[in-house]
Amino acid sequence: MKRVHGPAFRAAQLDLAKCPVCRGRAVIKGVFHELACVQCSASGWVTADTGEALPLEVLVTQLSIRLQAAEQQIEQLKRPVPMFGPDAQYNENNRRGPGATNFTGD
């Protein structure tokens, strides 16, 4: 095992799983009303390997890491896909038509 002095330079992403008791809802059904889940500290997330609740400071960091990764993935999916082949040539402006507009040959 490596000796480590001080905190880590980067926060490592932990494997999280939905709480098996509340099924990720953070509340459990009581007799008359919903109660905060005690197993996951009302967060809906537990560690995947042990099933224990995370401390709130660690949980906030882990959820922030996951949110940033999800936002980055959404931004990548929003980018237009570059076209290749005849379709790209048909849709781009080739300035060969009247008034330097697109001429497709149709």
Contacts in CASP RR format, 6 or more apart in sequence:
PFRMAT RR
TARGET T0000
AUTHOR 0000-0000-0000
METHOD contacts of the structure
MODEL  1
MKRVHGPAFRAAQLDLAKCPVCRGRAVIKGVFHELACVQCSASGWVTADT
GEALPLEVLVTQLSIRLQAAEQQIEQLKRPVPMFGPDAQYNENNRRGPGA
TNFTGD
11 61 0 8 1.000
11 62 0 8 1.000
11 65 0 8 1.000
13 62 0 8 1.000
13 65 0 8 1.000
13 66 0 8 1.000
14 47 0 8 1.000
14 48 0 8 1.000
14 54 0 8 1.000
14 58 0 8 1.000
14 62 0 8 1.000
15 47 0 8 1.000
15 48 0 8 1.000
15 49 0 8 1.000
16 45 0 8 1.000
16 46 0 8 1.000
16 47 0 8 1.000
16 48 0 8 1.000
16 54 0 8 1.000
16 62 0 8 1.000
16 66 0 8 1.000
17 45 0 8 1.000
17 46 0 8 1.000
17 47 0 8 1.000
17 48 0 8 1.000
17 51 0 8 1.000
18 24 0 8 1.000
18 44 0 8 1.000
18 45 0 8 1.000
18 46 0 8 1.000
19 26 0 8 1.000
19 37 0 8 1.000
19 39 0 8 1.000
19 40 0 8 1.000
19 43 0 8 1.000
19 44 0 8 1.000
19 45 0 8 1.000
19 46 0 8 1.000
20 39 0 8 1.000
20 46 0 8 1.000
20 51 0 8 1.000
21 28 0 8 1.000
21 37 0 8 1.000
21 38 0 8 1.000
21 39 0 8 1.000
21 40 0 8 1.000
22 28 0 8 1.000
22 37 0 8 1.000
22 39 0 8 1.000
22 40 0 8 1.000
22 44 0 8 1.000
24 40 0 8 1.000
24 44 0 8 1.000
24 45 0 8 1.000
25 37 0 8 1.000
25 44 0 8 1.000
26 36 0 8 1.000
26 37 0 8 1.000
26 40 0 8 1.000
26 42 0 8 1.000
26 43 0 8 1.000
26 44 0 8 1.000
27 34 0 8 1.000
27 35 0 8 1.000
27 36 0 8 1.000
27 37 0 8 1.000
27 42 0 8 1.000
28 34 0 8 1.000
28 35 0 8 1.000
28 36 0 8 1.000
28 37 0 8 1.000
29 35 0 8 1.000
36 42 0 8 1.000
37 44 0 8 1.000
39 46 0 8 1.000
39 53 0 8 1.000
40 46 0 8 1.000
40 53 0 8 1.000
41 53 0 8 1.000
41 54 0 8 1.000
41 56 0 8 1.000
41 59 0 8 1.000
43 53 0 8 1.000
43 54 0 8 1.000
43 59 0 8 1.000
45 54 0 8 1.000
45 59 0 8 1.000
45 62 0 8 1.000
45 63 0 8 1.000
46 52 0 8 1.000
46 53 0 8 1.000
46 54 0 8 1.000
47 54 0 8 1.000
54 62 0 8 1.000
82 88 0 8 1.000
83 91 0 8 1.000
90 104 0 8 1.000
92 102 0 8 1.000
93 101 0 8 1.000
93 102 0 8 1.000
94 102 0 8 1.000
94 103 0 8 1.000
95 101 0 8 1.000
95 102 0 8 1.000
96 102 0 8 1.000
96 103 0 8 1.000
97 103 0 8 1.000
END
